[in-house]
Amino acid sequence: MFPIVQLSDIILIIFAHVAITISFIVRSVVNALNSLDQSFEEAAKTLGSTPFSTFVKVVFHK
């Protein structure tokens, strides 16, 4: 009556959904990052912050 779904089928379905939706997520994140105020990043870099530290502490925590 109901087909038996194996674990490999579920993993394949999850992978397909991730592959389809990743482009929408990337577009949204890029647009959001581009709209942020650049003065905070410039101030952090001026005070000696590394690029990774600037991203984590200034951009990511906004």
Distance bins in CASP14 RR format, pairs under 12 A and 6 or more apart:
PFRMAT RR
TARGET T0000
AUTHOR 0000-0000-0000
RMODE 2
METHOD distances of the structure
MODEL  1
3 9 0 0 0 0 1 0 0 0 0 0 0
4 10 0 0 0 0 0 1 0 0 0 0 0
5 11 0 0 0 0 0 1 0 0 0 0 0
5 12 0 0 0 0 0 1 0 0 0 0 0
5 13 0 0 0 0 1 0 0 0 0 0 0
6 12 0 0 0 0 1 0 0 0 0 0 0
6 13 0 0 0 0 0 1 0 0 0 0 0
7 13 0 0 0 0 0 1 0 0 0 0 0
7 14 0 0 0 0 0 1 0 0 0 0 0
8 14 0 0 0 0 0 1 0 0 0 0 0
8 15 0 0 0 0 0 1 0 0 0 0 0
9 15 0 0 0 0 0 1 0 0 0 0 0
9 16 0 0 0 0 0 1 0 0 0 0 0
10 16 0 0 0 0 0 1 0 0 0 0 0
10 17 0 0 0 0 0 1 0 0 0 0 0
11 17 0 0 0 0 0 1 0 0 0 0 0
11 18 0 0 0 0 0 1 0 0 0 0 0
12 18 0 0 0 0 0 1 0 0 0 0 0
12 19 0 0 0 0 0 1 0 0 0 0 0
13 19 0 0 0 0 0 1 0 0 0 0 0
13 20 0 0 0 0 0 1 0 0 0 0 0
14 20 0 0 0 0 0 1 0 0 0 0 0
14 21 0 0 0 0 0 1 0 0 0 0 0
15 21 0 0 0 0 0 1 0 0 0 0 0
15 22 0 0 0 0 0 1 0 0 0 0 0
16 22 0 0 0 0 0 1 0 0 0 0 0
17 24 0 0 0 0 0 1 0 0 0 0 0
17 25 0 0 0 0 0 1 0 0 0 0 0
18 24 0 0 0 0 0 1 0 0 0 0 0
18 25 0 0 0 0 1 0 0 0 0 0 0
18 26 0 0 0 0 0 1 0 0 0 0 0
19 25 0 0 0 0 0 1 0 0 0 0 0
21 27 0 0 0 0 0 1 0 0 0 0 0
21 28 0 0 0 0 0 1 0 0 0 0 0
22 28 0 0 0 0 0 1 0 0 0 0 0
22 29 0 0 0 0 0 1 0 0 0 0 0
23 29 0 0 0 0 0 1 0 0 0 0 0
23 30 0 0 0 0 0 1 0 0 0 0 0
24 30 0 0 0 0 0 1 0 0 0 0 0
24 31 0 0 0 0 0 1 0 0 0 0 0
25 31 0 0 0 0 0 1 0 0 0 0 0
25 32 0 0 0 0 0 1 0 0 0 0 0
26 32 0 0 0 0 0 1 0 0 0 0 0
26 33 0 0 0 0 0 1 0 0 0 0 0
27 33 0 0 0 0 0 1 0 0 0 0 0
27 34 0 0 0 0 0 1 0 0 0 0 0
28 34 0 0 0 0 0 1 0 0 0 0 0
28 35 0 0 0 0 0 1 0 0 0 0 0
29 35 0 0 0 0 0 1 0 0 0 0 0
29 36 0 0 0 0 0 1 0 0 0 0 0
29 59 0 0 0 0 0 1 0 0 0 0 0
29 60 0 0 0 0 0 1 0 0 0 0 0
30 36 0 0 0 0 0 1 0 0 0 0 0
32 59 0 0 0 0 1 0 0 0 0 0 0
32 60 0 0 0 0 0 1 0 0 0 0 0
32 62 0 0 0 0 1 0 0 0 0 0 0
33 41 0 0 0 0 0 1 0 0 0 0 0
33 55 0 0 0 0 1 0 0 0 0 0 0
33 58 0 0 0 0 0 1 0 0 0 0 0
33 59 1 0 0 1 0 0 0 0 0 0 0
33 60 0 0 0 0 1 0 0 0 0 0 0
33 62 0 0 0 0 1 0 0 0 0 0 0
34 59 0 0 0 0 0 1 0 0 0 0 0
35 59 0 0 0 0 0 1 0 0 0 0 0
35 62 0 0 0 0 0 1 0 0 0 0 0
36 42 0 0 0 0 0 1 0 0 0 0 0
36 54 0 0 0 0 0 1 0 0 0 0 0
36 55 0 0 0 0 0 1 0 0 0 0 0
36 58 0 0 0 0 1 0 0 0 0 0 0
36 59 1 0 0 1 0 0 0 0 0 0 0
36 60 0 0 0 0 0 1 0 0 0 0 0
36 61 0 0 0 0 0 1 0 0 0 0 0
36 62 1 0 0 1 0 0 0 0 0 0 0
37 43 0 0 0 0 0 1 0 0 0 0 0
37 44 0 0 0 0 0 1 0 0 0 0 0
37 58 0 0 0 0 1 0 0 0 0 0 0
37 59 0 0 0 0 0 1 0 0 0 0 0
37 62 0 0 0 0 1 0 0 0 0 0 0
38 44 0 0 0 0 0 1 0 0 0 0 0
38 45 0 0 0 0 0 1 0 0 0 0 0
38 54 0 0 0 0 0 1 0 0 0 0 0
38 58 0 0 0 0 0 1 0 0 0 0 0
38 59 0 0 0 0 0 1 0 0 0 0 0
38 62 0 0 0 0 0 1 0 0 0 0 0
39 45 0 0 0 0 0 1 0 0 0 0 0
39 46 0 0 0 0 0 1 0 0 0 0 0
39 58 0 0 0 0 0 1 0 0 0 0 0
40 46 0 0 0 0 0 1 0 0 0 0 0
40 47 0 0 0 0 0 1 0 0 0 0 0
40 49 0 0 0 0 0 1 0 0 0 0 0
40 54 0 0 0 0 1 0 0 0 0 0 0
40 55 0 0 0 0 0 1 0 0 0 0 0
40 57 0 0 0 0 1 0 0 0 0 0 0
40 58 1 0 1 0 0 0 0 0 0 0 0
40 59 0 0 0 0 1 0 0 0 0 0 0
40 60 0 0 0 0 0 1 0 0 0 0 0
40 61 0 0 0 0 0 1 0 0 0 0 0
40 62 1 0 0 1 0 0 0 0 0 0 0
41 47 0 0 0 0 0 1 0 0 0 0 0
41 48 0 0 0 0 0 1 0 0 0 0 0
41 49 0 0 0 0 1 0 0 0 0 0 0
41 50 0 0 0 0 0 1 0 0 0 0 0
41 51 0 0 0 0 1 0 0 0 0 0 0
41 53 0 0 0 0 0 1 0 0 0 0 0
41 54 1 0 1 0 0 0 0 0 0 0 0
41 55 0 0 0 0 1 0 0 0 0 0 0
41 56 0 0 0 0 0 1 0 0 0 0 0
41 57 0 0 0 0 0 1 0 0 0 0 0
41 58 1 0 1 0 0 0 0 0 0 0 0
41 59 1 0 0 1 0 0 0 0 0 0 0
41 60 0 0 0 0 0 1 0 0 0 0 0
41 62 0 0 0 0 0 1 0 0 0 0 0
42 48 0 0 0 0 0 1 0 0 0 0 0
42 49 0 0 0 0 0 1 0 0 0 0 0
42 54 0 0 0 0 1 0 0 0 0 0 0
42 58 0 0 0 0 1 0 0 0 0 0 0
42 59 0 0 0 0 0 1 0 0 0 0 0
43 49 0 0 0 0 1 0 0 0 0 0 0
43 54 0 0 0 0 1 0 0 0 0 0 0
43 57 0 0 0 0 0 1 0 0 0 0 0
43 58 0 0 0 0 1 0 0 0 0 0 0
44 50 0 0 0 0 1 0 0 0 0 0 0
44 51 0 0 0 0 1 0 0 0 0 0 0
44 52 0 0 0 0 0 1 0 0 0 0 0
44 53 1 0 0 1 0 0 0 0 0 0 0
44 54 1 0 1 0 0 0 0 0 0 0 0
44 55 0 0 0 0 1 0 0 0 0 0 0
44 56 0 0 0 0 0 1 0 0 0 0 0
44 57 1 0 0 1 0 0 0 0 0 0 0
44 58 1 0 1 0 0 0 0 0 0 0 0
44 59 0 0 0 0 1 0 0 0 0 0 0
44 60 0 0 0 0 0 1 0 0 0 0 0
44 61 0 0 0 0 0 1 0 0 0 0 0
44 62 0 0 0 0 0 1 0 0 0 0 0
45 51 1 0 0 1 0 0 0 0 0 0 0
45 52 0 0 0 0 0 1 0 0 0 0 0
45 53 0 0 0 0 1 0 0 0 0 0 0
45 54 1 0 1 0 0 0 0 0 0 0 0
45 55 0 0 0 0 0 1 0 0 0 0 0
45 57 0 0 0 0 0 1 0 0 0 0 0
45 58 0 0 0 0 1 0 0 0 0 0 0
45 59 0 0 0 0 0 1 0 0 0 0 0
46 54 0 0 0 0 0 1 0 0 0 0 0
46 58 0 0 0 0 0 1 0 0 0 0 0
47 53 0 0 0 0 0 1 0 0 0 0 0
47 54 0 0 0 0 1 0 0 0 0 0 0
47 57 0 0 0 0 0 1 0 0 0 0 0
47 58 0 0 0 0 0 1 0 0 0 0 0
48 54 0 0 0 0 1 0 0 0 0 0 0
48 57 0 0 0 0 0 1 0 0 0 0 0
49 55 0 0 0 0 1 0 0 0 0 0 0
49 56 0 0 0 0 1 0 0 0 0 0 0
49 57 1 0 0 1 0 0 0 0 0 0 0
49 58 1 0 0 1 0 0 0 0 0 0 0
49 59 0 0 0 0 0 1 0 0 0 0 0
50 56 0 0 0 0 1 0 0 0 0 0 0
50 57 0 0 0 0 1 0 0 0 0 0 0
50 58 0 0 0 0 0 1 0 0 0 0 0
51 57 0 0 0 0 0 1 0 0 0 0 0
51 58 0 0 0 0 0 1 0 0 0 0 0
51 59 0 0 0 0 0 1 0 0 0 0 0
52 58 0 0 0 0 0 1 0 0 0 0 0
52 59 0 0 0 0 0 1 0 0 0 0 0
52 60 0 0 0 0 0 1 0 0 0 0 0
53 59 0 0 0 0 0 1 0 0 0 0 0
53 60 0 0 0 0 0 1 0 0 0 0 0
53 61 0 0 0 0 0 1 0 0 0 0 0
54 60 0 0 0 0 1 0 0 0 0 0 0
54 61 0 0 0 0 0 1 0 0 0 0 0
54 62 0 0 0 0 0 1 0 0 0 0 0
55 61 0 0 0 0 1 0 0 0 0 0 0
55 62 0 0 0 0 0 1 0 0 0 0 0
56 62 0 0 0 0 0 1 0 0 0 0 0
END
